[in-house]
Amino acid sequence: MFDSYSFLSAEELRKQRQIYRFITRRWIYEMGKWYVQKLHLPVPAIYPVTLIFRHFIGGKNIDEVIVTIQKFKPKNIKVILDYAVEGADDQKFFDQNLQVFLNTMDKISAQKDQIPFLAIKPTALASEKWLRIFSEENITTAGLEIYKAIKNRFFALFDKAYKAGVIILVDAEKSYTQNFVDKMVWEGMLQYNKDYPFVWNTVQLYRKDRLDFMTEEIRAAYLKGIYVGYKLVRGAYHEQEILEAQKEGRESPVFDKKEDTDKQYDDAIDLSLKNHSRVFFMCATHNKESILHAMQQMKAMNLKNNDEHVWFSQLYGMGDYLTYPLAEAGYNVAKYVPFAPISQALPYMIRRMEENSNAIGMAKYELQLIEKEWKKLKK
């Protein structure tokens, strides 16, 4: 079913081959990282920056990205929009981001059949510093106003999503900031997920405690009479989590072995399906084995391929060999499509590459598939 790019036209395949032959050269990534993070220079809108931008970013603004994603509609591929900014410590910056999110929901509310999801990164609404303080400490008088401001931003989004009929996917952060994020999302679920799950959390399954976390929340969801929604990911900060824990003299919150993460990911799929009546979830992964596991379990439960409780997702510009066959087979599948000005998008992409040490390896695998299809075409 997978491992093929036969669904692409000759021209599409040529473009894919061009971009993947470029991005799989590690020195390209290292040069971009040096330029942005060491020299702190503005990002020029020139080739090859524009080449990378067009492949991995949906557009500079919401209007451009809405045009870009129209190509997915005939293929029955849905979209998760992601405003790709983060990382400042400025209340004005956070309030501006909030307004972009709210305006985005106004734009997509009439297109929610095609764009059912909006992803929110907590560090677009609050600084990592304050997320950590509110995750690890009691709220002090000095921090109360900031706490209220951050909570108000989250709930302004939850309320707007509920009224617009758009699902909010709240992204996960580093473990030491996640308690506060989990608290905000759970409170949002309690208020807005009574009839349908409009507020979803993201669960990083490389964390040792996450299966227990899900089990407790699902148990509480039955008691409270609400639905829960989970975007299941492996996790984006593995190396950083281990280094931070070593530096601070505490136990690492993440698994050392990939096999343990893989097992817990599949266990999270099983837990979600076991509690199908209360849980909606998304396998946000490029791991073929986990996708096949979910498909097999759905079949064993006699669930339809398009069961509304189960979704699959891959990043825009990657994993098409998974996305397109899933959509063709009738599964619910969505592309995770970021949008941002070039000046913000390239630093965002570099950070994602840093967080995912296997990103280049994944790209090399895709290049092998593309080259295989290219050779067939040439024959």
Secondary structure, DSSP 4 states (H G I P E B T S, - for coil): --S--TTS-HHHHHHHHHHHHHHT-HHHHHHHHIIIIIS-PPPPS-TTHHHHHHHH---SSHHHHHHHGGGGGGGT-EEEEEE-------HHHHHHHHHHHHHHHHHHGGGTTT--EEEE-GGGTS-HHHHHHHHHSPPPHHHHHHHHHHHHHHHHHHHHHHHHT-EEEEPP--HHHHHHHHHHHHHHHHHH-SSS--EEEEEETTBTTHHHHHHHHHHHHHHHT--EEEEEE--S-HHHHHHHHHHHTS--SB-SSHHHHHHHHHHHHHHHHHTTTTEEEEEE---HHHHHHHHHHHHHTT--TT-TTEEEEEETTS-HHHHHHHHHTT--EEEEEEE--HHHHHHHHHHHHHH-TTHHHHHHHHHHHHHHHHHHHH-
